[in-house]
């Protein structure tokens, strides 16, 4: 279409068939053409002035390019002198940052504070690039898609799962078996390497079964997937469908196993969360507290969990209880554009008015709950008080996701500090001291929104993936990028294997890259 089609609401796209949508477009287009005739006379009056403005902008851009050229020439000589010491000269690469304030990275000029971890210049970072010989490319999907991935060990064999979202009638998840040891490099798409989990029998253009989310159980023996048809499915490791769980009346956005593996938790666009008894293959309890779609769920322990929604609210629920055992209200509605990159606003409300709580995550002990929102803040809560413990406000755009480090009490790394990481559309990743509620570091290596974070099993490294097609691996001890990889599409998910020697990154060009990590 060559016209504005924003009048097609997300709910229409999900609930109406193609014929109905075509009729809606036809009627809207007819009305639009009528309005345009009335506007033409006014537009002509603006054309001359608009031309003057465009010419001025063109001249300004030319002047700016000349100034940039002069700056590059002036900086060439100092850069040559420092190329042999890249670790000592860490410079910020933030092409999108204009008129940034001194405090934007959490350190005020003239005040003492932690220095931001900044990426080195391009010439210095080239030595950090992961070589193609250490990369295995997994292919198989034939249509455009978004992804997520998970590593799991099954009977001593390492597997990586890659799920497909939004393809033209694909509606599959795929499991590849990954050999231990170093990668051989190159693409791997042969039938012997992959199990295809089909959510639709035969070929179809039906979009309602496209996969939206997945999770392995703790033992790595069962896989659960959620899809747009509102159904959750449980699969065996050999790709057999064990059962289909049906009760939701809208797409499933999030899905998690509890640690024990006897319950599965799902959150849906129908504003509810459901706990399923895996053994009986029946729903155990449905929780209907939110006034908007449920965006995320996370278990606190084997019987209680948190949910978040487009309604700005967070509820802590417990199996057997008919009301939330805790309600957290603190995120605000905002005037900032919502997360249209990766999810629809299915509540029917204008997205520019939403303060959606995109993600909730319990810390390793289940005592602290972190949340992040379109209101540009992350917050930390505990069960002993209603108001947030810390309000983290250093990002300048929507925060898409958060992750706790696998460190501190209750982890395999008890002597290391517990850290919260947040990823934002402002292209930065920020690390927080959760005791003091203070910014530790701002990682400024990306140039586009950051969608995914993953700590290494030891908590020594953090991987970040962005729409700028790059994945950076940061050393939290040294305060710098130690490895980087650039692919052919935006990155929507990164994950480590449990040994910490492989990382998978999911790209928007429907491939997964498995990278060997060695220091």
N, C-alpha and C positions, 0 to 999 in steps of 0.2 A: 504493500500500500504506500502511496505517496502522501497520505493524509495523516493527521494526528489521530491515533487510535486509543488515546488514554481513556476514552469514555467506556472502553471495555473493562469492567471491574474484574479483579482476580476471582471473586466468587462466581461471576458469570462464566469465566473460562473453565472452571471446575465443574459447574453444575449444568451447563447448557451444552447441547450438541452443536455440531458445525452449522447446520441449517439455521438454527435459531440465532447463532452468532452472526452469520452472514446477513440475515434480515435486520438485525440490530445495526450492523455497520452500514447497510444500505440506507436505513432511515436517518441515522446520524449524519451520514455523508450528505444526504439531500438537504438536511437542515443547515449543515455547515456551508454548502454551496450558496444557499440563500443569504446567509449572514455575510459571506465573503463579498457578494455583489455590493452590499451596503457599505462595506469597509474599503472598497477599492479606491473611492474618491478621497477618503481620508489618507490612505496609504500613499497615494501619489504626492500629496502635500508634504509627506515626510521624506520622500525619496532623496530630494536634493540635500536636505540637512543630513540625512543618513550617509550620503556619499561623502560629505565633508568630514564627518566623524571618522568614517573608514579610512579616508586618505590621511587624516591626522594620526590615526592608530598605526597605519603602515609606516609613516615617517618615524614615529616613536620607536617602532620595532627595529627599523634600520639603525637608528642611533644606538639602541640598546645592544644590537649585535656588534656594532663597531666598538662600543665600550667593553663588551665581553671579549672581543678579539684582542684588544689591548691588554686586558687583565691576564688572558692566557699567555700572551707573549712575555709579560712581566714575571709570571709565575714559573715559566719553564725552567729558568736557570736554577732557582732554589730547589725545585722538585728533583732535578738531576743530582744535586748535591745530597739529597736525603734518600734517594732510591735504595742505597745500600743499607739503610736503617729503617725499614718500613714500620717496625714495631714501635719506634720512638716518635714517629710523626703520624698520629692518628687524627684524621681530618673528617669532618662531617660532610656526607654527600646527601644533600636534601634539595633536589632541584625544585620541588614544589613549594618549599618554605619561602614566603615573602613577608618582609616586615615582622619577623619573629621577635617576640618579647624576650628579654634577658632571662625570665624565669621559666620559659617554656619547657626546658629540660630538667626542671626541678632544682636548679641551682641559680640563685640570684647573684648578679655581678657584685663583687665586693664582699660577699658572704661566704663563709666556709660551708662546704657541702660535698657530697660525692660527685666525682666527675662522671659525665655520661660516657657510656661505652659507644664509641663511634666507629663506623667502618672506615678503613683506610682508603686512600685514593685508588683509582682504578689500576694504576701501574703497580702499586704495592699489593693489591688484592689478587692479582693474576696468579701469584704463587700459591694462593689458597684454593684455587679452582680444583675440584675433584676431576681427575682425568676420566676420559670415556672408558678406559680399560677397567675402571672400578665401578662401572654403571651397567646394570641389566635393565633393559627396557621391556616392559610387559605390555603387549598389545592384544586386541581381540574385539573390543567394542567397535562398531562400525558407524556410530552416529555421535553427534555432539552431546556431551554430557558433563555433569559435575560428579565429583567423586568423594569417597573416603576410603581409608584402608586400615587394616589391623593385622599385626603379626600374631601368630599363635603356634604353639608346638603341639602336634598331635602324634602320640606314640613315638616321640623322639624325632619326628620329621618337622622341619620348619615350613610353615605355610604363610602366605600373605593373602588377605582377602581384599578385593577391590570391588566396590559396588557402583552401579550405574544409575544415574538419575537424569531423566528428561530426554532420553533418546527417542528417535522416531520408531516406536514399536519394538524397542529392544527389551525393556523391562526385565533385566537380568542382574544378578550378582555373579561374580566370578572368583574362584579360588585357584591360586597358583601354588605349586609346590616349589619351594626355594631350597636349593642345595646349600648345605653348610659350607663354610670356607669362603674364599674370595670369589667375586663375580668374574665371569668370562667375558663380559662386555657384549653389547649388541642387543638386538631385539629377540624376544622369545614369545612366539605366538602359536606354536604348534599344538595340536589337539591333545598330546600326551601331557602337557604341562598345566592344563587348566580344566577345572570343573565349572560348568555353566549352570547356574541355578535359575531356571526359567520360571517367571511368575505368571506367564501366559502360555497356554498350549498353542503351538503352531505360530504362524506369523499373523500379526494383527497391528492395526494402527491405534488400538485402544491405549490411551495415555494413563488411564486411571490406575493401572497396576505398576507404574514406574516406582522404583525403589527410592525411599527417602532417607532411611537410617538403618543401622545394623549394630549388633553387639554379640561378641562371643561370651559364653558362660566362662566361669573362672577356670574350669578344667580344660577348656578348649575342645570339648566334645560336642557341643551344640551351638548352632548359630541362629540368631533371631534376626529377622528383617521386618521393617515396616514399610508400607507403601501408600500411594495416594488413594487406593480403594478403601482405606480404613482398616485393612486386615494386617495382622501380624502373622508371620510364618516362622516355623522352627524347622531347621534343616540339620541333617547329620553331616559328619565330616566328609562323607563320600558323595554328598550332593543330593541325597534323598530327602524329599519333603516329608517330615514326620507329622506335622499337624498345622492347621490354619485356625487362627483365633479371630473370631468375628463378633464385634459388638459396637465398635466405634462407628459414628455416622459422618466422619470426615477424615481427611488425610492424617496419618500418623507422622508427627514431627520429630519425636524423640522416643528412645526405647533403651532400657537398661535391665540387665540381670542383677539380682542381689548377690552378695558374696557367697552365700550358701548354695545358690543355684536352684532353689525350689520355687522362686517367684520371678516373674517377668513383669516389668513396669512399662506402660506405654502412655504417652501424652499426645493429644490429638487437637486438630482444628475444631472439633466439636465442643471444645472448652473443658473437657474432662480428662482425668487420668484413670487408668484401670490397672489393677494388680491381677495377674493371671496365675493360677495354680498350674504349674507345668506338668505335674504328675497326672492330674485329672483332665488336663487340657480344657479347663473351664475358667471363666472369670470369677475371681473371689470377691472383689469389691470395686465399685466404681465411685470415684470422688468427683463431685460436681460443685466446685466452689468458685472457680474463675468466671468472670463475665466476658472473657475474650479467649481466643485460641491459646492452648497450652503449648509453649514453645520448647521448654526443656524440663527434664526430670533428673533427679540424682538421689540415689539411696544414701541415707545416713548410716543405717545398719541393716540388718536382715528384715526388719519389720516397719521401719519408718523412713520417710523420704521427703524431699522438697520439690515443689513445682513452681515454674515461673510462666508468665503470660504477657500478652499484649496489653493487659489491663493494669500494668505497673505493679501488680501484687505478687508476693511470694508466700506460699503456704507450706507449712511443715505438717505432714499427715502421718497417721499411723494406722496399720491394719486393725480393724475392729472398732475404730473410733469413727463416729458419724460427723464430727466437726474437726477442723484443723486443730492440732495441739499447739501451734504457734502461727501467728500472722505477722509478716514483715511488710510494712508500708513505708517507703522512703524514696523510691525512685519517682521521678516527676515526668509528666507529659512535657514534650518539648516541641519546638518549632523547627527542628532540624529534620531533614529528609531521612526516612527510615531505611532499613536494610533491604533495599530493593535488588541488590546484587544477587542474593542467594535465597531469599524467601519472599513469598507474597504476603501482603497485608490482607488476611482473610477475614478480618473482623467486620468489613464493610465501612469502617471509619476512615477518614482521610489520613494517609500515612504521615503527613507533615504534622499532625497533632499528637502522634503517639510517642510514648516513652517506653517502648517495649523492653522487657527484661529478657535479654537474649540468651543468657546462660547462667546456671547456678551450679556450684561445685562445693562439696564438703571437703574439708581438709582431711589428711590421713587418719586423724583420730575421731572425726565426726563431731568435733566440738565447735568448729568455726565454719560458717557458710559464707562463701564469696558469691557475689552476683555482679553482672555488668549489663549496661543498658544503652539504648539510643540517646538517653539524656546526658551522655558523655561522661558518666561516672561509673566507678566500680565501688562496691560497698562490702564491708565485712560485718557479719552478724554473729551473735551467739544466742543460745537458748535461754540465757538468764535475764535478758532484757529485750524490750520491744523495739527500741531504737537501735540503729546501726552502731557498731563499735567504732568503725572508721569509715570516713567518706573520702574516697580517693579521686582527686579532681585535676590531675595533671594532663590528661588527654584533651585534644582540641576538637575531636570528632567522635562519632559513634564508636563504642567498644563492642567488638563482635564476639570475642571469646576470652576466657581466662583459664589458667591452669595452676595448680599447686605443685610445688616441687616435691619429689619423693624423699624428703629430708625431715629431720626433727623427730619428735616423739612419735612412736607408733610405726616407724619405717625401718628399712634396712640400713639407713644412714642417720642414726639418732644423734650423732655429734655435730651434724651440720645444721645451719640455720634454715628454718622454714621460710620459704619465699613464695609470693604470689606473682604470677606473670599475667599481663593483660595485653591484648593485641587490638589495634584500632584502625579505623579508616584514615587516621591522620598519618599513616605509614610508619608509625613507631611501635615498638614493644617496650613496655615499662615493667620494671621489677620493684616490688614493694616489700618493705619491712613490715610484717603483719603485727608485730608487737607494738610498734610505735605508730603505725599507719603512715609512714613516711616513704617518699620515693628514694629508692636506692640508686637505680641507674635508668637511663633512657637509652635504648638501643636504636640508633638512627640510620641503619644501613639500607632500608628499603625506600622505594620511591612511589609505591602504590599501596592501597589498603592491604593490611596483613590479616589473613583469614585463619591461620593455623599456627599452633604452638605445641611443642612436645619436649619435655625434659628427658634427658638420658636417664637410664635406670639408676645411675649413681648420683644424679643431681649435679654433676660437674659441667654438663653442657646443655644448651637450649637450642633447639632447631625452630626456625620460623619460616613460614611460607607465605608468599605474597602474590598479588596480581601482576607484579613487575616481572614475573616468570622466574624469580630467583628464590633459592632456599639458602639461608645462612645458618651456620652452626657457630654459636657463640661459646667461648670459654668464660664461665662465670668467675673463675679464679684469676685469669689473666686480664679480663676486661676487654676482649677483642674477638673479632671473627677469626676462627681458625680454619674453617672450610666453607666453601660456597659452591653452588651448582646452579647453572642457568639452563632452563629447558625451553620448550616451544609453546608454552601456554601458561596462564595463571595457575597458581598452586592453591588448591582448596583444602588439602590435608597433608600432614606429615606425621609419621609415627616411627618409633624405634622398636627393634626386637628386644627381647629380655636380656640378651647378652650385651647389648649396647654397641655391637659392631656392624649393624646394618640399619639403614634408614630408608623408609619408603616415602616417596612424594607423589601425590596425585595431581596430574596436570589437566588443564581444560581441553587439551587436544586428545582426550580419551586415551591417555597412556599413564602407566605407573612406572616410575623409575626406582629401582632398588639400588642404593649406593653403599659401597663398603666404606666404613669409617675407621681410619687408623691414624694414630698420632705418633 
